[in-house]
Amino acid sequence: MTPRSSQLCWPTMQGSSADILFEEAYDEMQLGDVPLEAVHTYLYGFTGEVVHLRGMISLSLTLGITPIRKTCLLKFLVVDIPSAYNVILGRPMLNAFQAVISTYHMKIKFPVSR
């Protein structure tokens, strides 16, 4: 994925019950050969508004740098709303990576096999 600026913006929302991939970032990834799974539910934003879901996609996400890295397959909801971010990583990602977040230290820790 090509970053929108010099940095890739990936906030981690501990309260978010979904991993979100924004439509603009999805389109930039050019995954035309990977179909979106249909989603028959609603997603509600922070202010209670209903967010249009384009679908769901399974993608692998790698955190860390070799040799200390971990890769997990995650299901992202693709949403059709403008955002300054590419993705929001929520509780499903934290659980998949067995991650612990320290907001004080602005760090995320997760176990890796060596």
C-alpha positions in Angstrom: 0.0 0.0 0.0 1.3 3.4 -0.8 1.1 5.8 2.1 -1.0 9.0 1.6 1.9 11.1 2.9 5.4 10.4 4.3 3.9 8.4 7.1 1.3 5.6 7.2 -1.5 6.5 9.6 -2.7 3.5 11.6 -4.5 4.4 14.8 -5.3 1.6 17.2 -8.7 1.9 18.8 -9.1 -0.3 21.8 -12.8 0.4 21.9 -13.3 -0.5 18.2 -14.9 -3.9 17.7 -13.8 -4.1 14.1 -10.7 -3.6 11.9 -11.6 -0.9 9.4 -10.1 -0.4 5.9 -11.2 2.9 4.3 -12.4 2.7 0.7 -9.8 5.1 -0.6 -6.9 3.0 0.8 -8.6 -0.2 -0.5 -8.8 1.3 -4.0 -5.2 2.4 -3.9 -4.2 -1.2 -3.1 -5.6 -2.4 -6.4 -7.0 -5.7 -5.2 -9.4 -6.1 -8.1 -8.8 -9.9 -8.2 -9.7 -10.3 -4.5 -13.5 -10.1 -4.2 -15.1 -8.4 -1.3 -17.4 -10.6 0.9 -20.9 -9.4 1.3 -21.7 -8.0 4.7 -25.4 -7.8 5.8 -25.0 -5.7 8.9 -24.6 -2.1 9.9 -21.6 -0.2 11.3 -22.2 2.7 13.6 -19.8 5.6 13.9 -18.7 7.3 17.1 -21.7 9.8 16.9 -24.2 7.0 16.1 -24.5 7.6 12.4 -24.8 4.6 10.1 -21.7 3.9 8.0 -22.1 2.3 4.5 -20.1 -1.0 4.3 -18.8 -1.9 0.9 -17.9 -5.4 2.1 -15.3 -7.4 4.0 -11.9 -8.6 2.9 -9.3 -10.9 4.5 -5.8 -9.5 4.3 -2.5 -10.5 6.0 -1.0 -7.8 8.3 2.6 -7.9 9.3 3.8 -5.9 12.4 7.5 -5.5 13.2 10.7 -5.8 11.3 12.6 -9.0 10.5 13.6 -11.0 12.6 11.2 -9.6 15.2 7.9 -9.6 13.4 4.5 -11.3 13.3 1.9 -11.8 10.5 -1.8 -12.6 11.0 -4.7 -12.9 8.7 -7.4 -10.3 9.6 -10.8 -9.5 8.3 -11.2 -5.8 7.4 -14.6 -4.1 6.9 -14.3 -1.8 3.9 -16.2 1.4 4.6 -17.2 4.2 2.2 -16.5 7.3 4.2 -13.7 9.9 3.9 -10.8 9.6 6.5 -7.4 10.9 7.2 -6.4 7.3 7.9 -5.8 4.2 5.8 -7.1 1.7 8.4 -8.2 1.6 12.0 -6.9 -1.4 13.9 -9.3 -2.5 16.6 -9.8 -5.3 19.1 -9.9 -8.1 16.5 -6.3 -7.2 15.5 -5.2 -6.9 19.2 -6.6 -10.3 19.9 -5.0 -11.9 16.8 -1.6 -10.5 17.7 -2.1 -11.1 21.4 -1.1 -7.5 21.7 -0.9 -5.2 24.7 -1.1 -1.4 24.3 0.5 1.2 26.6 -1.0 4.5 25.9 1.4 6.2 28.3 4.4 4.9 26.4 2.6 5.0 23.0 3.8 1.5 22.3 2.3 -1.8 21.3 3.8 -5.1 22.4 3.1 -8.6 21.1 4.8 -12.0 21.3 6.8 -13.3 18.4 8.5 -16.7 17.8 12.2 -16.5 17.2 
